[in-house]
Amino acid sequence: MKYARYIIIIILASLLLWGVVWAKGRTEGEKCVKVDIRIENNDSTSFVNAEGVLQYLNQCHLRLIGVPMKDIDIQAVEEALARSPYLEYGECVKASDGVLMVKVKQLVPVMRVMDGDNAYYVNRDGKQMPVSTSFSSDVMIVKGHFTAKYPPQRLIPLIDYVQSDSMINALVGMIEYRDSNNIYIVPNILGHVVNFGSVDNIENKFKKLLLFYRKVMPEKGWNTYDTISVKWNHQVVGNLRHKKVVHEHVDSIGESNENESLAPQTMARDAEAESHDAKQKPPEKAKEKPKDSPKAKADAPKKKKNDKAKSKTDSKKNKKK
């Protein structure tokens, strides 16, 4: 009974192996009659279709229809699909009856970069897709020129944080990249921009900005500052429209100090008052030299004669001695 079980297992394994070899030989002897292309994320914002994928493969000199299945290089097909600017990746499998199954995922953009006259979408891996008039994606707009040293995907942590908070997402209208330490946020509130600095300490910087909005802006007015900087630790720096810099101190977690953020308001008020007083105060008059009176002028010759007589008397006394 024990040996019969082993014999049955061996027979089944042999049949399975024979079936695999037979199917493979049959498949390789067949020609490709159909390419079944399936798009994984084919939704309302789709910009990739099966005809376009097949046309792209033909442009890559990978003709599939009518080619023997054994001559189709699966790896070459997948590498070509991965190079497409419109796809995240592609997978290819040889099926039976001369069918080649291809599964692709269209690119998922996370930002739209505006670099002068050049515009393109970027996914999380940094792959760039040219902007097309036939497709539009509601993603963060980023303005600036990026390089290999600082690629656009370095801003993804900032974009992710903005989109994770509904209030901040409604606040931020656009991001402008100037250099790695001067990344600007253009809010939907008109009248100013926010210098965010680098992409470090994102949560703390937004807390400081929101605190400044709650405590300072309602008192000073929303058009008082043209630039608000949160790039420095423990403070918010505001540039007034007449270019005077006002430092607003807040603590490291974005909450007010013991005086409930009255210090920032007072500093701004004192800075403006000092500037106003300096403009209103009249310049001091230069001190004039006192003029000699007429009597002093008249007595001057007599004083000279007395001085000469005194000097002669002193010289005679010295000679006698």
ZIGI-V963075 format. One record per run of one state. SS is the DSSP state (H for helix, E for strand, L for the rest). FROM is the first residue (numbers start at 1). LEN is the number of residues. If there is no record, write none. Layout:
[[SS:FROM:LEN] [SS:FROM:LEN]]
//
This chain:
[[L:1:1] [H:2:28] [L:30:1] [E:31:1] [L:32:2] [E:34:6] [L:40:10] [H:50:10] [L:60:8] [E:68:1] [H:69:3] [L:72:2] [H:74:10] [L:84:3] [E:87:8] [L:95:4] [E:99:8] [L:107:4] [E:111:5] [L:116:2] [E:118:5] [L:123:5] [E:128:3] [L:131:9] [E:140:4] [L:144:8] [H:152:13] [L:165:1] [H:166:6] [E:172:8] [L:180:2] [E:182:6] [L:188:5] [E:193:5] [L:198:4] [H:202:19] [L:221:4] [E:225:5] [L:230:5] [E:235:6] [L:241:4] [E:245:5] [L:250:12] [H:262:19] [L:281:13] [H:294:27] [L:321:1]]
//
